[in-house]
């Protein structure tokens, strides 16, 4: 008979994989609120996994079956991290562009009379 903690651990890893897939889908859809919601659930699953790992015999935890079960999760997590890094780079680029645009617009406005302006001037 298989160790019941080991069975629960395998189920928890299967849930973790499903949650990681959902996160991937929501990142691709740019639905970041849903990503955050799934991450909260994922945190609870990881806590459960950490508790179960302590209860599972070491030889079961280090088995080939466990490696086969966890490898796709690791790969998917690395892909999700890369997606988020790409998104971060994209957002930083857009923010930089917006900042430059705001500075340029500021140079052309006459909101502050003491500030030099390229186009706006007053005839006095």
N, CA, C and O atoms as CSV, one atom per row, in Angstrom:
chain,resi,resn,atom,element,x,y,z
A,1,UNK,N,N,0.843,-1.186,0.000
A,1,UNK,CA,C,0.000,0.000,0.000
A,1,UNK,C,C,0.888,1.250,0.000
A,1,UNK,O,O,1.882,1.331,0.722
A,2,UNK,N,N,0.499,2.212,-0.827
A,2,UNK,CA,C,1.281,3.428,-0.966
A,2,UNK,C,C,1.052,4.353,0.231
A,2,UNK,O,O,-0.055,4.445,0.761
A,3,UNK,N,N,2.100,5.020,0.634
A,3,UNK,CA,C,2.056,5.971,1.732
A,3,UNK,C,C,1.021,7.060,1.422
A,3,UNK,O,O,1.078,7.684,0.362
A,4,UNK,N,N,0.072,7.290,2.345
A,4,UNK,CA,C,-1.007,8.251,2.091
A,4,UNK,C,C,-0.495,9.681,1.962
A,4,UNK,O,O,-1.074,10.471,1.215
A,5,UNK,N,N,0.576,10.032,2.673
A,5,UNK,CA,C,1.154,11.368,2.546
A,5,UNK,C,C,1.780,11.534,1.161
A,5,UNK,O,O,1.735,12.612,0.568
A,6,UNK,N,N,2.359,10.451,0.662
A,6,UNK,CA,C,2.953,10.483,-0.669
A,6,UNK,C,C,1.863,10.693,-1.730
A,6,UNK,O,O,2.056,11.459,-2.674
A,7,UNK,N,N,0.746,10.028,-1.578
A,7,UNK,CA,C,-0.381,10.184,-2.507
A,7,UNK,C,C,-0.880,11.626,-2.468
A,7,UNK,O,O,-1.127,12.230,-3.512
A,8,UNK,N,N,-1.026,12.171,-1.273
A,8,UNK,CA,C,-1.470,13.559,-1.140
A,8,UNK,C,C,-0.448,14.524,-1.742
A,8,UNK,O,O,-0.816,15.539,-2.332
A,9,UNK,N,N,0.834,14.199,-1.586
A,9,UNK,CA,C,1.891,15.039,-2.151
A,9,UNK,C,C,1.808,15.038,-3.672
A,9,UNK,O,O,1.942,16.087,-4.302
A,10,UNK,N,N,1.593,13.888,-4.253
A,10,UNK,CA,C,1.455,13.811,-5.719
A,10,UNK,C,C,0.243,14.619,-6.189
A,10,UNK,O,O,0.304,15.299,-7.214
A,11,UNK,N,N,-0.842,14.543,-5.445
A,11,UNK,CA,C,-2.038,15.321,-5.789
A,11,UNK,C,C,-1.765,16.827,-5.677
A,11,UNK,O,O,-2.208,17.616,-6.512
A,12,UNK,N,N,-1.037,17.199,-4.643
A,12,UNK,CA,C,-0.711,18.614,-4.458
A,12,UNK,C,C,0.175,19.117,-5.598
A,12,UNK,O,O,-0.011,20.233,-6.083
A,13,UNK,N,N,1.133,18.300,-6.024
A,13,UNK,CA,C,1.973,18.695,-7.157
A,13,UNK,C,C,1.156,18.787,-8.440
A,13,UNK,O,O,1.402,19.668,-9.264
A,14,UNK,N,N,0.194,17.898,-8.621
A,14,UNK,CA,C,-0.687,17.969,-9.791
A,14,UNK,C,C,-1.492,19.272,-9.762
A,14,UNK,O,O,-1.665,19.918,-10.795
A,15,UNK,N,N,-1.983,19.655,-8.583
A,15,UNK,CA,C,-2.702,20.931,-8.433
A,15,UNK,C,C,-1.787,22.117,-8.719
A,15,UNK,O,O,-2.193,23.092,-9.351
A,16,UNK,N,N,-0.561,22.022,-8.250
A,16,UNK,CA,C,0.410,23.087,-8.480
A,16,UNK,C,C,0.651,23.276,-9.978
A,16,UNK,O,O,0.746,24.403,-10.465
A,17,UNK,N,N,0.748,22.167,-10.697
A,17,UNK,CA,C,0.945,22.239,-12.145
A,17,UNK,C,C,-0.256,22.922,-12.818
A,17,UNK,O,O,-0.085,23.781,-13.682
A,18,UNK,N,N,-1.457,22.535,-12.417
A,18,UNK,CA,C,-2.659,23.138,-12.991
A,18,UNK,C,C,-2.712,24.644,-12.710
A,18,UNK,O,O,-3.091,25.432,-13.575
A,19,UNK,N,N,-2.331,25.027,-11.498
A,19,UNK,CA,C,-2.324,26.454,-11.154
A,19,UNK,C,C,-1.284,27.207,-11.980
A,19,UNK,O,O,-1.523,28.335,-12.412
A,20,UNK,N,N,-0.137,26.582,-12.194
A,20,UNK,CA,C,0.900,27.218,-13.014
A,20,UNK,C,C,0.430,27.390,-14.447
A,20,UNK,O,O,0.750,28.390,-15.090
A,21,UNK,N,N,-0.325,26.426,-14.954
A,21,UNK,CA,C,-0.900,26.554,-16.299
A,21,UNK,C,C,-1.891,27.718,-16.359
A,21,UNK,O,O,-1.913,28.475,-17.330
A,22,UNK,N,N,-2.705,27.853,-15.317
A,22,UNK,CA,C,-3.659,28.972,-15.268
A,22,UNK,C,C,-2.916,30.301,-15.249
A,22,UNK,O,O,-3.307,31.253,-15.925
A,23,UNK,N,N,-1.851,30.356,-14.476
A,23,UNK,CA,C,-1.060,31.582,-14.413
A,23,UNK,C,C,-0.511,31.920,-15.794
A,23,UNK,O,O,-0.546,33.076,-16.215
A,24,UNK,N,N,-0.007,30.916,-16.492
A,24,UNK,CA,C,0.507,31.116,-17.854
A,24,UNK,C,C,-0.587,31.686,-18.754
A,24,UNK,O,O,-0.353,32.647,-19.488
A,25,UNK,N,N,-1.759,31.105,-18.699
A,25,UNK,CA,C,-2.877,31.570,-19.522
A,25,UNK,C,C,-3.224,33.028,-19.204
A,25,UNK,O,O,-3.427,33.833,-20.113
A,26,UNK,N,N,-3.291,33.359,-17.926
A,26,UNK,CA,C,-3.657,34.720,-17.543
A,26,UNK,C,C,-2.561,35.725,-17.888
A,26,UNK,O,O,-2.862,36.867,-18.236
A,27,UNK,N,N,-1.312,35.323,-17.799
A,27,UNK,CA,C,-0.217,36.207,-18.217
A,27,UNK,C,C,-0.342,36.480,-19.709
A,27,UNK,O,O,-0.222,37.622,-20.152
A,28,UNK,N,N,-0.585,35.418,-20.485
A,28,UNK,CA,C,-0.725,35.581,-21.929
A,28,UNK,C,C,-1.909,36.463,-22.296
A,28,UNK,O,O,-1.862,37.185,-23.292
A,29,UNK,N,N,-2.971,36.410,-21.498
A,29,UNK,CA,C,-4.151,37.253,-21.728
A,29,UNK,C,C,-3.990,38.642,-21.126
A,29,UNK,O,O,-4.845,39.509,-21.310
A,30,UNK,N,N,-2.899,38.849,-20.411
A,30,UNK,CA,C,-2.616,40.097,-19.702
A,30,UNK,C,C,-3.705,40.421,-18.683
A,30,UNK,O,O,-4.081,41.579,-18.500
A,31,UNK,N,N,-4.199,39.382,-18.028
A,31,UNK,CA,C,-5.206,39.523,-16.977
A,31,UNK,C,C,-4.493,39.361,-15.627
A,31,UNK,O,O,-4.505,38.286,-15.026
A,32,UNK,N,N,-3.883,40.438,-15.175
A,32,UNK,CA,C,-3.001,40.367,-14.014
A,32,UNK,C,C,-3.748,40.251,-12.697
A,32,UNK,O,O,-3.189,39.756,-11.718
A,33,UNK,N,N,-4.989,40.691,-12.651
A,33,UNK,CA,C,-5.789,40.495,-11.439
A,33,UNK,C,C,-6.009,39.009,-11.193
A,33,UNK,O,O,-5.923,38.539,-10.058
A,34,UNK,N,N,-6.293,38.279,-12.261
A,34,UNK,CA,C,-6.488,36.837,-12.138
A,34,UNK,C,C,-5.180,36.149,-11.774
A,34,UNK,O,O,-5.177,35.186,-11.007
A,35,UNK,N,N,-4.073,36.636,-12.317
A,35,UNK,CA,C,-2.760,36.076,-11.966
A,35,UNK,C,C,-2.564,36.185,-10.456
A,35,UNK,O,O,-2.149,35.227,-9.804
A,36,UNK,N,N,-2.866,37.354,-9.912
A,36,UNK,CA,C,-2.687,37.567,-8.476
A,36,UNK,C,C,-3.598,36.648,-7.664
A,36,UNK,O,O,-3.189,36.130,-6.624
A,37,UNK,N,N,-4.821,36.445,-8.129
A,37,UNK,CA,C,-5.750,35.555,-7.426
A,37,UNK,C,C,-5.232,34.121,-7.415
A,37,UNK,O,O,-5.268,33.445,-6.387
A,38,UNK,N,N,-4.756,33.669,-8.561
A,38,UNK,CA,C,-4.241,32.301,-8.656
A,38,UNK,C,C,-2.961,32.157,-7.826
A,38,UNK,O,O,-2.723,31.106,-7.231
A,39,UNK,N,N,-2.150,33.197,-7.786
A,39,UNK,CA,C,-0.919,33.137,-6.983
A,39,UNK,C,C,-1.227,32.940,-5.502
A,39,UNK,O,O,-0.492,32.247,-4.798
A,40,UNK,N,N,-2.307,33.546,-5.033
A,40,UNK,CA,C,-2.690,33.366,-3.622
A,40,UNK,C,C,-3.056,31.914,-3.342
A,40,UNK,O,O,-2.671,31.354,-2.315
A,41,UNK,N,N,-3.798,31.312,-4.258
A,41,UNK,CA,C,-4.164,29.897,-4.110
A,41,UNK,C,C,-2.908,29.036,-4.189
A,41,UNK,O,O,-2.736,28.084,-3.428
A,42,UNK,N,N,-2.043,29.392,-5.122
A,42,UNK,CA,C,-0.795,28.642,-5.313
A,42,UNK,C,C,0.066,28.677,-4.053
A,42,UNK,O,O,0.682,27.674,-3.693
A,43,UNK,N,N,0.109,29.817,-3.389
A,43,UNK,CA,C,0.866,29.926,-2.129
A,43,UNK,C,C,0.384,28.906,-1.108
A,43,UNK,O,O,1.187,28.278,-0.417
A,44,UNK,N,N,-0.938,28.744,-1.016
A,44,UNK,CA,C,-1.495,27.766,-0.073
A,44,UNK,C,C,-1.114,26.340,-0.458
A,44,UNK,O,O,-0.818,25.516,0.408
A,45,UNK,N,N,-1.123,26.055,-1.742
A,45,UNK,CA,C,-0.736,24.714,-2.199
A,45,UNK,C,C,0.737,24.454,-1.878
A,45,UNK,O,O,1.098,23.352,-1.463
A,46,UNK,N,N,1.564,25.440,-2.065
A,46,UNK,CA,C,2.996,25.285,-1.762
A,46,UNK,C,C,3.202,25.048,-0.269
A,46,UNK,O,O,4.039,24.233,0.118
A,47,UNK,N,N,2.447,25.754,0.571
A,47,UNK,CA,C,2.535,25.515,2.017
A,47,UNK,C,C,2.146,24.078,2.350
A,47,UNK,O,O,2.783,23.426,3.177
A,48,UNK,N,N,1.104,23.600,1.700
A,48,UNK,CA,C,0.657,22.221,1.912
A,48,UNK,C,C,1.739,21.239,1.461
A,48,UNK,O,O,2.010,20.251,2.144
A,49,UNK,N,N,2.354,21.515,0.312
A,49,UNK,CA,C,3.430,20.656,-0.189
A,49,UNK,C,C,4.578,20.616,0.807
A,49,UNK,O,O,5.116,19.546,1.092
A,50,UNK,N,N,4.953,21.763,1.333
A,50,UNK,CA,C,6.052,21.819,2.299
A,50,UNK,C,C,5.757,20.980,3.546
A,50,UNK,O,O,6.648,20.335,4.098
A,51,UNK,N,N,4.502,21.000,3.976
A,51,UNK,CA,C,4.120,20.181,5.133
A,51,UNK,C,C,4.182,18.695,4.793
A,51,UNK,O,O,4.666,17.893,5.593
A,52,UNK,N,N,3.698,18.329,3.615
A,52,UNK,CA,C,3.678,16.928,3.213
A,52,UNK,C,C,5.082,16.369,2.980
A,52,UNK,O,O,5.349,15.204,3.274
A,53,UNK,N,N,5.965,17.196,2.457
A,53,UNK,CA,C,7.334,16.747,2.203
A,53,UNK,C,C,7.984,16.264,3.498
A,53,UNK,O,O,8.749,15.300,3.490
A,54,UNK,N,N,7.683,16.927,4.597
A,54,UNK,CA,C,8.252,16.534,5.894
A,54,UNK,C,C,7.730,15.169,6.352
A,54,UNK,O,O,8.387,14.477,7.131
A,55,UNK,N,N,6.551,14.790,5.866
A,55,UNK,CA,C,5.927,13.545,6.304
A,55,UNK,C,C,6.211,12.360,5.381
A,55,UNK,O,O,5.976,11.208,5.745
A,56,UNK,N,N,6.709,12.653,4.205
A,56,UNK,CA,C,6.968,11.598,3.220
A,56,UNK,C,C,8.389,11.065,3.423
A,56,UNK,O,O,9.329,11.842,3.589
A,57,UNK,N,N,8.541,9.741,3.408
A,57,UNK,CA,C,9.890,9.174,3.526
A,57,UNK,C,C,10.802,9.695,2.414
A,57,UNK,O,O,10.375,9.893,1.276
A,58,UNK,N,N,12.052,9.908,2.770
A,58,UNK,CA,C,13.022,10.495,1.848
A,58,UNK,C,C,13.141,9.699,0.559
A,58,UNK,O,O,13.231,10.281,-0.522
A,59,UNK,N,N,13.143,8.374,0.660
A,59,UNK,CA,C,13.300,7.555,-0.548
A,59,UNK,C,C,12.125,7.730,-1.518
A,59,UNK,O,O,12.311,7.625,-2.731
A,60,UNK,N,N,10.931,7.992,-1.006
A,60,UNK,CA,C,9.788,8.259,-1.875
A,60,UNK,C,C,9.890,9.654,-2.493
A,60,UNK,O,O,9.605,9.848,-3.675
A,61,UNK,N,N,10.297,10.610,-1.677
A,61,UNK,CA,C,10.401,11.977,-2.161
A,61,UNK,C,C,11.463,12.102,-3.245
A,61,UNK,O,O,11.319,12.917,-4.157
A,62,UNK,N,N,12.512,11.318,-3.160
A,62,UNK,CA,C,13.597,11.369,-4.135
A,62,UNK,C,C,13.431,10.344,-5.258
A,62,UNK,O,O,14.367,10.116,-6.023
A,63,UNK,N,N,12.274,9.736,-5.364
A,63,UNK,CA,C,12.040,8.698,-6.374
A,63,UNK,C,C,11.968,9.287,-7.787
A,63,UNK,O,O,11.752,10.484,-7.976
A,64,UNK,N,N,12.156,8.404,-8.769
A,64,UNK,CA,C,12.077,8.817,-10.174
A,64,UNK,C,C,10.684,9.336,-10.507
A,64,UNK,O,O,10.536,10.263,-11.305
A,65,UNK,N,N,9.670,8.743,-9.901
A,65,UNK,CA,C,8.302,9.190,-10.133
A,65,UNK,C,C,8.121,10.645,-9.701
A,65,UNK,O,O,7.465,11.426,-10.391
A,66,UNK,N,N,8.698,10.998,-8.572
A,66,UNK,CA,C,8.577,12.366,-8.077
A,66,UNK,C,C,9.331,13.334,-8.990
A,66,UNK,O,O,8.870,14.448,-9.238
A,67,UNK,N,N,10.480,12.908,-9.483
A,67,UNK,CA,C,11.240,13.759,-10.413
A,67,UNK,C,C,10.424,13.991,-11.682
A,67,UNK,O,O,10.364,15.112,-12.185
A,68,UNK,N,N,9.798,12.937,-12.198
A,68,UNK,CA,C,8.964,13.065,-13.395
A,68,UNK,C,C,7.767,13.971,-13.144
A,68,UNK,O,O,7.313,14.673,-14.047
A,69,UNK,N,N,7.272,13.956,-11.950
A,69,UNK,CA,C,6.118,14.777,-11.589
A,69,UNK,C,C,6.496,16.248,-11.434
A,69,UNK,O,O,5.732,17.132,-11.824
A,70,UNK,N,N,7.658,16.507,-10.872
A,70,UNK,CA,C,8.046,17.892,-10.585
A,70,UNK,C,C,8.754,18.592,-11.745
A,70,UNK,O,O,8.749,19.821,-11.817
A,71,UNK,N,N,9.352,17.838,-12.636
A,71,UNK,CA,C,10.094,18.459,-13.739
A,71,UNK,C,C,9.225,19.360,-14.615
A,71,UNK,O,O,9.644,20.480,-14.909
A,72,UNK,N,N,8.036,18.932,-15.048
A,72,UNK,CA,C,7.193,19.840,-15.846
A,72,UNK,C,C,6.788,21.103,-15.084
A,72,UNK,O,O,6.633,22.171,-15.677
A,73,UNK,N,N,6.619,20.974,-13.781
A,73,UNK,CA,C,6.267,22.145,-12.967
A,73,UNK,C,C,7.414,23.138,-12.982
A,73,UNK,O,O,7.205,24.338,-13.164
A,74,UNK,N,N,8.619,22.639,-12.793
A,74,UNK,CA,C,9.799,23.518,-12.809
A,74,UNK,C,C,9.946,24.220,-14.146
A,74,UNK,O,O,10.220,25.419,-14.200
A,75,UNK,N,N,9.763,23.467,-15.228
A,75,UNK,CA,C,9.889,24.062,-16.559
A,75,UNK,C,C,8.832,25.132,-16.787
A,75,UNK,O,O,9.136,26.203,-17.312
A,76,UNK,N,N,7.616,24.856,-16.402
A,76,UNK,CA,C,6.529,25.817,-16.565
A,76,UNK,C,C,6.760,27.058,-15.705
A,76,UNK,O,O,6.496,28.178,-16.142
A,77,UNK,N,N,7.243,26.862,-14.506
A,77,UNK,CA,C,7.541,28.004,-13.632
A,77,UNK,C,C,8.632,28.889,-14.237
A,77,UNK,O,O,8.536,30.116,-14.186
A,78,UNK,N,N,9.666,28.273,-14.806
A,78,UNK,CA,C,10.722,29.056,-15.449
A,78,UNK,C,C,10.179,29.831,-16.648
A,78,UNK,O,O,10.568,30.975,-16.880
A,79,UNK,N,N,9.279,29.207,-17.407
A,79,UNK,CA,C,8.650,29.898,-18.533
A,79,UNK,C,C,7.810,31.078,-18.036
A,79,UNK,O,O,7.844,32.156,-18.631
A,80,UNK,N,N,7.068,30.883,-16.963
A,80,UNK,CA,C,6.252,31.967,-16.410
A,80,UNK,C,C,7.124,33.113,-15.912
A,80,UNK,O,O,6.795,34.285,-16.098
A,81,UNK,N,N,8.229,32.763,-15.284
A,81,UNK,CA,C,9.155,33.805,-14.818
A,81,UNK,C,C,9.676,34.601,-16.007
A,81,UNK,O,O,9.773,35.827,-15.946
A,82,UNK,N,N,10.016,33.895,-17.099
A,82,UNK,CA,C,10.505,34.580,-18.292
A,82,UNK,C,C,9.426,35.483,-18.886
A,82,UNK,O,O,9.724,36.590,-19.334
A,83,UNK,N,N,8.192,35.024,-18.894
A,83,UNK,CA,C,7.081,35.848,-19.391
A,83,UNK,C,C,6.955,37.129,-18.569
A,83,UNK,O,O,6.771,38.217,-19.115
A,84,UNK,N,N,7.056,36.985,-17.268
A,84,UNK,CA,C,6.936,38.159,-16.393
A,84,UNK,C,C,8.127,39.098,-16.583
A,84,UNK,O,O,7.961,40.317,-16.562
A,85,UNK,N,N,9.316,38.545,-16.766
A,85,UNK,CA,C,10.497,39.378,-17.027
A,85,UNK,C,C,10.321,40.154,-18.334
A,85,UNK,O,O,10.652,41.337,-18.410
A,86,UNK,N,N,9.797,39.480,-19.358
A,86,UNK,CA,C,9.550,40.158,-20.632
A,86,UNK,C,C,8.525,41.271,-20.461
A,86,UNK,O,O,8.670,42.355,-21.026
A,87,UNK,N,N,7.499,40.996,-19.685
A,87,UNK,CA,C,6.484,42.003,-19.415
A,87,UNK,C,C,7.090,43.188,-18.668
A,87,UNK,O,O,6.792,44.342,-18.977
A,88,UNK,N,N,7.927,42.902,-17.702
A,88,UNK,CA,C,8.586,43.961,-16.927
A,88,UNK,C,C,9.408,44.855,-17.849
A,88,UNK,O,O,9.369,46.080,-17.728
A,89,UNK,N,N,10.147,44.246,-18.764
A,89,UNK,CA,C,10.958,45.004,-19.712
A,89,UNK,C,C,10.074,45.873,-20.594
A,89,UNK,O,O,10.394,47.034,-20.851
A,90,UNK,N,N,8.965,45.311,-21.056
A,90,UNK,CA,C,8.027,46.053,-21.904
A,90,UNK,C,C,7.445,47.246,-21.146
A,90,UNK,O,O,7.373,48.350,-21.686
A,91,UNK,N,N,7.031,47.025,-19.897
A,91,UNK,CA,C,6.446,48.101,-19.092
A,91,UNK,C,C,7.485,49.190,-18.812
A,91,UNK,O,O,7.172,50.378,-18.884
A,92,UNK,N,N,8.711,48.792,-18.496
A,92,UNK,CA,C,9.767,49.783,-18.245
A,92,UNK,C,C,10.017,50.632,-19.484
A,92,UNK,O,O,10.209,51.843,-19.384
A,93,UNK,N,N,10.014,50.000,-20.645
A,93,UNK,CA,C,10.225,50.725,-21.892
A,93,UNK,C,C,9.095,51.719,-22.143
A,93,UNK,O,O,9.339,52.867,-22.512
A,94,UNK,N,N,7.866,51.274,-21.941
A,94,UNK,CA,C,6.715,52.159,-22.137
A,94,UNK,C,C,6.726,53.317,-21.148
A,94,UNK,O,O,6.403,54.449,-21.510
A,95,UNK,N,N,7.098,53.037,-19.897
A,95,UNK,CA,C,7.169,54.115,-18.901
A,95,UNK,C,C,8.243,55.131,-19.266
A,95,UNK,O,O,8.042,56.335,-19.111
A,96,UNK,N,N,9.372,54.653,-19.746
A,96,UNK,CA,C,10.451,55.548,-20.153
A,96,UNK,C,C,9.988,56.437,-21.312
A,96,UNK,O,O,10.254,57.639,-21.338
A,97,UNK,N,N,9.300,55.823,-22.253
A,97,UNK,CA,C,8.781,56.577,-23.403
A,97,UNK,C,C,7.775,57.635,-22.936
A,97,UNK,O,O,7.813,58.776,-23.399
A,98,UNK,N,N,6.885,57.259,-22.028
A,98,UNK,CA,C,5.892,58.210,-21.522
A,98,UNK,C,C,6.554,59.343,-20.743
A,98,UNK,O,O,6.120,60.492,-20.825
A,99,UNK,N,N,7.594,59.024,-19.998
A,99,UNK,CA,C,8.294,60.053,-19.230
A,99,UNK,C,C,8.938,61.059,-20.183
A,99,UNK,O,O,8.854,62.268,-19.966
A,100,UNK,N,N,9.579,60.556,-21.236
A,100,UNK,CA,C,10.206,61.457,-22.221
A,100,UNK,C,C,9.153,62.312,-22.910
A,100,UNK,O,O,9.370,63.499,-23.156
A,101,UNK,N,N,8.010,61.705,-23.220
A,101,UNK,CA,C,6.927,62.445,-23.866
A,101,UNK,C,C,6.403,63.533,-22.936
A,101,UNK,O,O,6.126,64.646,-23.383
A,102,UNK,N,N,6.265,63.227,-21.656
A,102,UNK,CA,C,5.784,64.216,-20.685
A,102,UNK,C,C,6.785,65.359,-20.553
A,102,UNK,O,O,6.390,66.520,-20.451
A,103,UNK,N,N,8.072,65.038,-20.553
A,103,UNK,CA,C,9.093,66.089,-20.464
A,103,UNK,C,C,9.048,66.987,-21.704
A,103,UNK,O,O,9.185,68.207,-21.606
A,104,UNK,N,N,8.857,66.367,-22.862
A,104,UNK,CA,C,8.781,67.141,-24.100
A,104,UNK,C,C,7.553,68.041,-24.105
A,104,UNK,O,O,7.639,69.208,-24.488
A,105,UNK,N,N,6.417,67.510,-23.685
A,105,UNK,CA,C,5.206,68.325,-23.607
A,105,UNK,C,C,5.381,69.450,-22.601
A,105,UNK,O,O,4.885,70.556,-22.815
A,106,UNK,N,N,6.075,69.183,-21.514
A,106,UNK,CA,C,6.337,70.213,-20.513
A,106,UNK,C,C,7.181,71.343,-21.071
A,106,UNK,O,O,7.010,72.497,-20.681
A,107,UNK,N,N,8.091,71.022,-21.983
A,107,UNK,CA,C,8.948,72.047,-22.576
A,107,UNK,C,C,8.154,72.965,-23.504
A,107,UNK,O,O,8.555,74.104,-23.745
A,108,UNK,N,N,7.049,72.480,-24.016
A,108,UNK,CA,C,6.248,73.277,-24.949
A,108,UNK,C,C,5.071,73.985,-24.288
A,108,UNK,O,O,4.315,74.675,-24.971
A,109,UNK,N,N,4.900,73.834,-22.997
A,109,UNK,CA,C,3.758,74.470,-22.352
A,109,UNK,C,C,4.173,75.752,-21.657
A,109,UNK,O,O,5.348,75.958,-21.353
A,110,UNK,N,N,3.201,76.606,-21.410
A,110,UNK,CA,C,3.500,77.866,-20.721
A,110,UNK,C,C,2.775,77.943,-19.390
A,110,UNK,O,O,2.319,79.018,-19.001
A,111,UNK,N,N,2.659,76.853,-18.700
A,111,UNK,CA,C,1.989,76.839,-17.409
A,111,UNK,C,C,2.725,77.692,-16.393
A,111,UNK,O,O,2.098,78.356,-15.568
A,112,UNK,N,N,4.011,77.681,-16.443
A,112,UNK,CA,C,4.823,78.432,-15.490
A,112,UNK,C,C,5.518,79.561,-16.257
A,112,UNK,O,O,6.330,79.304,-17.145
A,113,UNK,N,N,5.195,80.811,-15.910
A,113,UNK,CA,C,5.754,81.945,-16.649
A,113,UNK,C,C,7.256,82.063,-16.478
A,113,UNK,O,O,7.920,82.642,-17.338
A,114,UNK,N,N,7.808,81.540,-15.413
A,114,UNK,CA,C,9.248,81.630,-15.174
A,114,UNK,C,C,10.025,80.560,-15.925
A,114,UNK,O,O,11.254,80.604,-15.985
A,115,UNK,N,N,9.328,79.625,-16.480
A,115,UNK,CA,C,9.949,78.503,-17.163
A,115,UNK,C,C,10.075,78.849,-18.638
A,115,UNK,O,O,9.145,79.407,-19.219
A,116,UNK,N,N,11.188,78.535,-19.244
A,116,UNK,CA,C,11.362,78.772,-20.667
A,116,UNK,C,C,10.467,77.859,-21.471
A,116,UNK,O,O,10.155,76.745,-21.047
A,117,UNK,N,N,10.061,78.328,-22.618
A,117,UNK,CA,C,9.194,77.543,-23.472
A,117,UNK,C,C,9.652,77.695,-24.908
A,117,UNK,O,O,10.059,78.779,-25.327
A,118,UNK,N,N,9.587,76.630,-25.646
A,118,UNK,CA,C,10.066,76.674,-27.016
A,118,UNK,C,C,9.056,77.371,-27.935
A,118,UNK,O,O,9.451,78.190,-28.765
A,119,UNK,N,N,7.783,77.067,-27.804
A,119,UNK,CA,C,6.788,77.619,-28.703
A,119,UNK,C,C,5.928,78.717,-28.090
A,119,UNK,O,O,5.570,79.675,-28.776
A,120,UNK,N,N,5.596,78.593,-26.825
A,120,UNK,CA,C,4.683,79.523,-26.185
A,120,UNK,C,C,5.434,80.767,-25.706
A,120,UNK,O,O,6.429,80.660,-24.989
A,121,UNK,N,N,4.964,81.920,-26.097
A,121,UNK,CA,C,5.536,83.146,-25.559
A,121,UNK,C,C,4.427,84.186,-25.519
A,121,UNK,O,O,3.408,84.059,-26.198
A,122,UNK,N,N,4.642,85.204,-24.722
A,122,UNK,CA,C,3.633,86.251,-24.590
A,122,UNK,C,C,4.215,87.566,-25.114
A,122,UNK,O,O,5.358,87.918,-24.824
A,123,UNK,N,N,3.421,88.261,-25.871
A,123,UNK,CA,C,3.807,89.601,-26.299
A,123,UNK,C,C,3.361,90.555,-25.202
A,123,UNK,O,O,2.194,90.576,-24.811
A,124,UNK,N,N,4.278,91.315,-24.731
A,124,UNK,CA,C,3.931,92.279,-23.673
A,124,UNK,C,C,4.187,93.663,-24.134
A,124,UNK,O,O,3.958,94.615,-23.387
